[in-house]
Amino acid sequence: LVVLFSTTALRLSEVCGLKLSSLNFNEDLRKATITVIGKGGKERVVPFPKLAQQYIQEYLSLRPDQSKQADKDKDTLFWVHSPRYGYTTLK
């Protein structure tokens, strides 16, 4: 999360709402982007630096399987674990 914040200048609300489908991993940094819904519901596209791509890929390889979650939530990037509720989305 720290690398994602520091390399992309995303707002907290934008990071919490990130979807896997909004991440465009690419070796060509001109094509590596993140599409976010910002203030006022406006969509914006920000660069997705190589370092941030590497850490997100590592995170995805280590996070628990979310296949049992509702279809609408499967695209959510970040999950939190609550002893009471299990894995849930940040929003």
Secondary structure by P-SEA (a helix, b strand, c coil): caaaaaaccccaaaaaaccccccccccccccbbbbbbccccbbbbbbbcaaaaaaaaaaaaccccccccccccccccbbbbbccccccccc
